[in-house]
Amino acid sequence: MNMEFAIEELAVLIQKCNRIVCFTGAGISTDSGIPDFRSPDGVWAKNRQILFDEFMSSPAARHEYWRQKCESFHRHGDSVPNMAHRTIARWEEHGKVAGVITQNIDGLHQQAGSRNVLEIHGTAIEVMCMDCNWRGPAEPLSRSFLETGRVPSCEQCATGRLKHATISFGQSLDEAVLNDCKCLAESADMVIAFGSSLMVEPAASMPLFGLNAGAFFAIINREATDKDAYAHLTIHGEISDVLEELFVCWGGRDCPADIE
């Protein structure tokens, strides 16, 4: 389908729907200066991933883990929400969006004002102790590591292994979060996937729960995805460009809630 016509169709569908679930991947945050994991500037291109079992068993692996996380913090810790994050938050504010399911760990949806955000892979905004379950803000501990080069100690138990509250390779996903994501997707009248290759499972199948429950399924991504064949509507392009065209369709508004 011609991109212009596809965006016009998406504009009409969003206008009609009142329980949209947004599924977001790394591509929604690239305009905030955070490279996706597979880009030449991304984490996976520059570092060996520390497996969860390595982190738990090896002080050297924990040090390398913290070095990588703090390098990312140093480079991207000041990132702010972009137009896509703010637009989704505005749609939620106006009763169009029921919630966000995100693969991202950057916390930008919450910074933009989204209230109902389910983080499948956890959050880099907090750290947690793997031994006593204490949680706290990641920023001061990341700055401490950058200054001292020492892995910080747990503020509660003093000896526990501190890790960012993200899901590492080899670590089990939170079943309660997955169930909440499934229920949210199944409650949608429309699921829009933004900026995800829809490759990483089980997260990538979350939009299909909505589809199988009767929701309209749309994908907006720079490139083709693993789930294009399932979608009612696919738009291959930059998210910011697509949103700008949506606003044109709505007469310059960034939310269709007030359009008759």
DOKOL-965174 format. One record per residue (C-alpha): y negated, z negated, x negated. Coordinates in nm, 4 decimals. Example, Ala and Ser with C-alpha at 12.3 -4.5 7.8 and 13.67 -1.06 7.14 Angstrom:
2
north = 0.4500 | up = -0.7800 | east = -1.2300
north = 0.1060 | up = -0.7140 | east = -1.3670
end
This chain:
260
north = 0.0000 | up = 0.0000 | east = 0.0000
north = -0.3519 | up = 0.0770 | east = -0.1199
north = -0.5068 | up = -0.2422 | east = -0.2613
north = -0.8147 | up = -0.2163 | east = -0.0406
north = -0.6043 | up = -0.1932 | east = 0.2744
north = -0.3770 | up = -0.4733 | east = 0.1532
north = -0.6737 | up = -0.7051 | east = 0.1016
north = -0.8118 | up = -0.6162 | east = 0.4441
north = -0.4733 | up = -0.7016 | east = 0.5984
north = -0.4634 | up = -1.0295 | east = 0.4049
north = -0.8131 | up = -1.1153 | east = 0.5275
north = -0.7060 | up = -1.0684 | east = 0.8900
north = -0.3879 | up = -1.2714 | east = 0.8440
north = -0.5688 | up = -1.5633 | east = 0.6787
north = -0.8197 | up = -1.5583 | east = 0.9619
north = -0.5380 | up = -1.5860 | east = 1.2192
north = -0.3323 | up = -1.8541 | east = 1.0433
north = -0.4047 | up = -2.2262 | east = 1.0552
north = -0.1284 | up = -2.3756 | east = 0.8432
north = -0.1334 | up = -2.1877 | east = 0.5151
north = 0.0567 | up = -2.3230 | east = 0.2159
north = -0.0659 | up = -2.2041 | east = -0.1242
north = 0.1892 | up = -2.1796 | east = -0.4035
north = 0.0197 | up = -2.1559 | east = -0.7426
north = 0.1254 | up = -2.0783 | east = -1.0979
north = -0.0370 | up = -2.0524 | east = -1.4383
north = -0.2239 | up = -1.7333 | east = -1.3454
north = -0.4601 | up = -1.9242 | east = -1.1182
north = -0.5915 | up = -2.1284 | east = -1.4123
north = -0.6476 | up = -1.8538 | east = -1.6684
north = -1.0064 | up = -1.8066 | east = -1.5457
north = -1.0582 | up = -2.1736 | east = -1.6364
north = -0.9685 | up = -2.0918 | east = -1.9972
north = -0.6098 | up = -2.2179 | east = -1.9833
north = -0.3713 | up = -1.9470 | east = -2.1091
north = -0.0430 | up = -1.9070 | east = -1.9298
north = 0.2659 | up = -2.0170 | east = -2.1190
north = 0.3868 | up = -1.6641 | east = -2.1932
north = 0.0569 | up = -1.5223 | east = -2.3190
north = 0.0041 | up = -1.4580 | east = -2.6937
north = -0.2253 | up = -1.7620 | east = -2.6939
north = 0.0076 | up = -1.9708 | east = -2.4802
north = 0.2059 | up = -2.2794 | east = -2.5713
north = 0.5442 | up = -2.1061 | east = -2.5837
north = 0.4188 | up = -1.8433 | east = -2.8286
north = 0.3070 | up = -2.0992 | east = -3.0851
north = 0.5407 | up = -2.3969 | east = -3.0597
north = 0.9062 | up = -2.4851 | east = -3.0443
north = 0.9680 | up = -2.6647 | east = -2.7166
north = 1.0794 | up = -3.0252 | east = -2.7512
north = 1.3789 | up = -3.0865 | east = -2.5278
north = 1.3858 | up = -3.4024 | east = -2.3207
north = 1.6915 | up = -3.5433 | east = -2.4975
north = 1.5206 | up = -3.4858 | east = -2.8331
north = 1.2119 | up = -3.6676 | east = -2.7144
north = 1.4154 | up = -3.9651 | east = -2.5982
north = 1.6258 | up = -3.9959 | east = -2.9131
north = 1.4041 | up = -3.8924 | east = -3.2045
north = 1.0762 | up = -4.0492 | east = -3.3276
north = 1.0047 | up = -3.7246 | east = -3.5155
north = 1.0481 | up = -3.5209 | east = -3.1961
north = 0.8170 | up = -3.7587 | east = -3.0077
north = 0.5526 | up = -3.7122 | east = -3.2769
north = 0.5808 | up = -3.3327 | east = -3.2547
north = 0.5665 | up = -3.3541 | east = -2.8747
north = 0.2433 | up = -3.5551 | east = -2.8920
north = 0.0997 | up = -3.3189 | east = -3.1530
north = 0.1540 | up = -3.0222 | east = -2.9221
north = 0.0199 | up = -3.1990 | east = -2.6133
north = -0.2877 | up = -3.3253 | east = -2.7945
north = -0.3582 | up = -2.9840 | east = -2.9464
north = -0.3583 | up = -2.8450 | east = -2.5925
north = -0.5820 | up = -3.1313 | east = -2.4774
north = -0.8243 | up = -3.0657 | east = -2.7629
north = -0.8473 | up = -2.6978 | east = -2.6710
north = -0.8417 | up = -2.7169 | east = -2.2905
north = -0.9252 | up = -3.0751 | east = -2.1944
north = -1.2729 | up = -2.9774 | east = -2.0745
north = -1.1504 | up = -2.6993 | east = -1.8438
north = -1.2956 | up = -2.7038 | east = -1.4939
north = -1.1781 | up = -2.5526 | east = -1.1632
north = -1.2571 | up = -2.1870 | east = -1.1113
north = -1.3375 | up = -1.9915 | east = -0.7956
north = -0.9726 | up = -1.9749 | east = -0.6875
north = -0.9233 | up = -2.3524 | east = -0.7054
north = -1.2503 | up = -2.4121 | east = -0.5204
north = -1.1687 | up = -2.1523 | east = -0.2549
north = -0.8317 | up = -2.3085 | east = -0.1745
north = -0.9959 | up = -2.6506 | east = -0.1514
north = -1.2577 | up = -2.5106 | east = 0.0866
north = -0.9877 | up = -2.3534 | east = 0.3039
north = -0.8171 | up = -2.6925 | east = 0.3229
north = -1.1469 | up = -2.8604 | east = 0.4113
north = -1.1854 | up = -2.6182 | east = 0.7021
north = -0.8330 | up = -2.6700 | east = 0.8320
north = -0.6823 | up = -2.3408 | east = 0.7157
north = -0.4641 | up = -2.4775 | east = 0.4339
north = -0.1995 | up = -2.7438 | east = 0.4953
north = -0.1372 | up = -2.8062 | east = 0.1266
north = -0.0793 | up = -2.6735 | east = -0.2222
north = 0.2498 | up = -2.6521 | east = -0.4085
north = 0.1745 | up = -2.5979 | east = -0.7769
north = 0.3738 | up = -2.5325 | east = -1.0894
north = 0.0678 | up = -2.6278 | east = -1.2930
north = 0.0121 | up = -2.9592 | east = -1.4700
north = -0.3647 | up = -2.9274 | east = -1.5276
north = -0.4930 | up = -3.1200 | east = -1.2235
north = -0.7545 | up = -2.8543 | east = -1.1452
north = -0.6652 | up = -2.8314 | east = -0.7769
north = -0.7467 | up = -3.1999 | east = -0.7325
north = -1.0656 | up = -3.1642 | east = -0.9363
north = -1.1691 | up = -2.8816 | east = -0.7031
north = -1.1233 | up = -3.1072 | east = -0.4007
north = -0.7757 | up = -3.0226 | east = -0.2705
north = -0.6228 | up = -3.3359 | east = -0.1207
north = -0.2636 | up = -3.2424 | east = -0.0412
north = -0.1253 | up = -3.1202 | east = -0.3755
north = 0.2434 | up = -3.1339 | east = -0.4693
north = 0.2999 | up = -3.0953 | east = -0.8443
north = 0.6537 | up = -2.9680 | east = -0.9038
north = 0.6326 | up = -3.0032 | east = -1.2804
north = 0.4280 | up = -3.3220 | east = -1.2892
north = 0.0830 | up = -3.3779 | east = -1.4341
north = -0.0660 | up = -3.3831 | east = -1.7829
north = -0.3502 | up = -3.5990 | east = -1.6557
north = -0.1329 | up = -3.9106 | east = -1.6809
north = 0.1246 | up = -4.0531 | east = -1.9204
north = 0.4220 | up = -4.2658 | east = -1.8285
north = 0.6489 | up = -4.5021 | east = -2.0134
north = 1.0073 | up = -4.3849 | east = -2.0043
north = 1.1277 | up = -4.7438 | east = -2.0461
north = 0.9169 | up = -4.9593 | east = -1.8118
north = 0.7640 | up = -4.6886 | east = -1.5827
north = 0.4030 | up = -4.7848 | east = -1.6602
north = 0.1559 | up = -4.5027 | east = -1.5903
north = -0.1970 | up = -4.4537 | east = -1.7115
north = -0.4601 | up = -4.1900 | east = -1.7912
north = -0.3667 | up = -3.9471 | east = -2.0676
north = -0.7155 | up = -3.8769 | east = -2.2025
north = -0.7779 | up = -4.1962 | east = -2.4055
north = -0.4284 | up = -4.1910 | east = -2.5518
north = -0.4603 | up = -3.8243 | east = -2.6454
north = -0.7902 | up = -3.8971 | east = -2.8198
north = -0.6245 | up = -4.1888 | east = -3.0014
north = -0.3486 | up = -3.9626 | east = -3.1314
north = -0.6022 | up = -3.7022 | east = -3.2471
north = -0.7903 | up = -3.9727 | east = -3.4376
north = -0.4960 | up = -4.1599 | east = -3.5890
north = -0.1997 | up = -3.9218 | east = -3.5867
north = 0.0141 | up = -4.2033 | east = -3.4448
north = 0.2113 | up = -4.1838 | east = -3.1217
north = 0.0497 | up = -4.4411 | east = -2.8892
north = 0.2361 | up = -4.7461 | east = -2.7647
north = 0.2903 | up = -4.8426 | east = -2.4030
north = 0.0115 | up = -5.0670 | east = -2.2809
north = 0.2542 | up = -5.2680 | east = -2.0670
north = 0.5739 | up = -5.3177 | east = -2.2650
north = 0.4375 | up = -5.2294 | east = -2.6122
north = 0.7620 | up = -5.0678 | east = -2.7325
north = 0.8400 | up = -4.8087 | east = -2.4640
north = 0.8441 | up = -4.4345 | east = -2.5228
north = 0.5234 | up = -4.2843 | east = -2.3816
north = 0.5389 | up = -3.9314 | east = -2.2466
north = 0.3007 | up = -3.7195 | east = -2.0439
north = 0.3967 | up = -3.7332 | east = -1.6773
north = 0.5233 | up = -3.3755 | east = -1.6871
north = 0.8734 | up = -3.2347 | east = -1.6595
north = 1.0035 | up = -3.1365 | east = -2.0026
north = 1.2723 | up = -2.8821 | east = -2.0803
north = 1.6048 | up = -3.0426 | east = -2.0021
north = 1.4513 | up = -3.3104 | east = -1.7804
north = 1.5503 | up = -3.3312 | east = -1.4149
north = 1.2915 | up = -3.2477 | east = -1.1529
north = 1.1911 | up = -3.5178 | east = -0.9066
north = 1.4138 | up = -3.4658 | east = -0.6027
north = 1.1643 | up = -3.6395 | east = -0.3723
north = 0.8875 | up = -3.4002 | east = -0.4800
north = 1.1165 | up = -3.0999 | east = -0.4330
north = 1.2056 | up = -3.2176 | east = -0.0831
north = 0.8374 | up = -3.2665 | east = 0.0033
north = 0.7647 | up = -2.9134 | east = -0.1221
north = 1.0474 | up = -2.7692 | east = 0.0865
north = 0.9262 | up = -2.9490 | east = 0.4000
north = 0.5668 | up = -2.8376 | east = 0.3434
north = 0.6718 | up = -2.4749 | east = 0.2918
north = 0.8881 | up = -2.4808 | east = 0.6043
north = 0.5925 | up = -2.6080 | east = 0.8085
north = 0.3693 | up = -2.3134 | east = 0.7111
north = 0.2671 | up = -2.0185 | east = 0.9235
north = 0.1763 | up = -1.8387 | east = 0.6014
north = 0.2649 | up = -1.8881 | east = 0.2336
north = 0.0441 | up = -1.7289 | east = -0.0318
north = 0.1666 | up = -1.7272 | east = -0.3927
north = -0.1198 | up = -1.7103 | east = -0.6425
north = -0.0716 | up = -1.6310 | east = -1.0102
north = 0.2992 | up = -1.6981 | east = -1.0483
north = 0.5693 | up = -1.4736 | east = -1.1894
north = 0.8020 | up = -1.6510 | east = -0.9444
north = 1.0700 | up = -1.6650 | east = -1.2124
north = 1.1127 | up = -2.0349 | east = -1.2880
north = 1.3611 | up = -2.1981 | east = -1.0542
north = 1.3886 | up = -2.3967 | east = -0.8399
north = 1.0091 | up = -2.3863 | east = -0.8029
north = 0.9977 | up = -2.0094 | east = -0.7522
north = 1.2139 | up = -2.0283 | east = -0.4407
north = 0.9804 | up = -2.2677 | east = -0.2591
north = 0.7875 | up = -1.9849 | east = -0.0863
north = 1.1188 | up = -1.8520 | east = 0.0456
north = 1.1719 | up = -2.1735 | east = 0.2421
north = 0.8550 | up = -2.0851 | east = 0.4298
north = 0.9618 | up = -1.7239 | east = 0.4689
north = 1.3025 | up = -1.8234 | east = 0.6076
north = 1.1332 | up = -2.0597 | east = 0.8538
north = 0.9208 | up = -1.7754 | east = 0.9915
north = 0.6078 | up = -1.7816 | east = 0.7755
north = 0.4295 | up = -1.4693 | east = 0.6572
north = 0.4715 | up = -1.4388 | east = 0.2787
north = 0.2023 | up = -1.2846 | east = 0.0567
north = 0.1877 | up = -1.2603 | east = -0.3229
north = -0.1262 | up = -1.2186 | east = -0.5334
north = -0.0466 | up = -1.1717 | east = -0.9018
north = -0.1586 | up = -0.9591 | east = -1.1915
north = 0.1897 | up = -0.8096 | east = -1.2347
north = 0.5021 | up = -0.7577 | east = -1.0261
north = 0.7068 | up = -1.0719 | east = -0.9646
north = 1.0710 | up = -1.1590 | east = -0.9134
north = 1.0046 | up = -1.2166 | east = -0.5425
north = 0.8028 | up = -0.9041 | east = -0.4544
north = 1.0968 | up = -0.7627 | east = -0.2608
north = 1.0883 | up = -1.0606 | east = -0.0233
north = 0.7143 | up = -1.0561 | east = 0.0476
north = 0.5504 | up = -0.9036 | east = 0.3531
north = 0.2456 | up = -0.8229 | east = 0.1398
north = 0.1955 | up = -0.7963 | east = -0.2375
north = -0.1325 | up = -0.7457 | east = -0.4185
north = -0.1246 | up = -0.6788 | east = -0.7930
north = -0.4620 | up = -0.7650 | east = -0.9378
north = -0.6838 | up = -1.0388 | east = -1.0750
north = -0.7051 | up = -1.3334 | east = -0.8347
north = -1.0833 | up = -1.3566 | east = -0.8687
north = -1.1227 | up = -0.9874 | east = -0.7826
north = -0.8984 | up = -1.0214 | east = -0.4770
north = -1.0906 | up = -1.3258 | east = -0.3530
north = -1.4233 | up = -1.1501 | east = -0.3971
north = -1.2948 | up = -0.8616 | east = -0.1842
north = -1.1724 | up = -1.1113 | east = 0.0771
north = -1.5219 | up = -1.2565 | east = 0.0944
north = -1.6602 | up = -0.9063 | east = 0.1535
north = -1.4141 | up = -0.8626 | east = 0.4413
north = -1.5428 | up = -1.1868 | east = 0.5911
north = -1.9062 | up = -1.0828 | east = 0.5698
north = -1.9790 | up = -1.2727 | east = 0.2503
north = -1.8155 | up = -1.5973 | east = 0.3640
north = -1.5656 | up = -1.7741 | east = 0.1360
north = -1.3788 | up = -1.9184 | east = 0.4357
north = -1.2911 | up = -1.7410 | east = 0.7610
north = -1.2736 | up = -2.0596 | east = 0.9682
north = -1.6014 | up = -1.9943 | east = 1.1500
north = -1.5474 | up = -1.6236 | east = 1.2123
north = -1.4848 | up = -1.5326 | east = 1.5756
end
